[in-house]
């Protein structure tokens, strides 16, 4: 055996544990889920007949599943851009050489290390219709307006945010932004710190304002970082579950019934594992299509920047 072959076998031996782990806990479940999606698979019934693509055809005709798909797309379309932009702006602020900036980075990162269940309980208190923080802030705003004798800008202080469709979805988007702000901010800070300072100095000599430096130096050089944050945030948005389960249970009026929660209800409430597996593959297809479109869009934009 040659020295090169010995080194190859050593490499294979080192990656074998990870490869076995992925095969057993990632690849095998995907294959098994694909097999279940082709059967009428009830968890409590021994008969599991092969039905081919019937489960997928049923999903295409199911108005409740189409509603879940629509809610998921709305959540992604609203939550992802807001999350990425807010994280980028916060990263730009905490990247400034200011005293105490490390404390602010820590504060912004804290939600990322907390349990989503605990965070959901906190948000339940924030959104309570009577003594919740949100309504208390609105009450304080109304009192301020009354103190300066301003009329017409008052808000209701008994709003049940989780029982009104528009407010419920907006609440989930706000919670999603808050939970993931820290990790996305840290990634953007790392990207900003890798930009050579000489480029900013050259921009200053050319008379660039702070906004133009951000627009023409920071943003183009952060494009690979932005692509990574955008794709990972999109995947997380498609997989939103814990806030929905804890705050709304898909309500009100199915306005927050997203695909992953619909899968949970189908599998563990109706016990229809075959249909739930089919839904999982529809969700996987949605993630792949949207992620591929984002790669194509940002790479095309990068090519245009380079051409200019």
Buried (B, 14 or more C-beta within 10 A) or exposed (E): EEEEEEEEEEEEEEEEEEEEEEEEEEEEEEEEBEBBBBBBBBEEEEEBEEBEEBBBEBBEEBEBBEBBBEBBBBBBEBBBEBBBEBBBEBBBBBBEEEEEBEEBBEEBBEBBEEEBEEBBEBBBEBBBBEEBEBBBEBBEBBEEBEEEEEEEEBEEBEBBBBBBBEBBBBBBBBBBBBBBBBBBBBBBBEBBEEBEEEBBEEBEEEEBEEEEBBEBBBBBBBBEBBBBBBBBBBBBBBBBBBBBBBBBEBBBEBBBBBBBBBBBBBBEEEBBBBBBBBBBBBBEEBBEEBBEEBEEEBEEBBEEEEEE
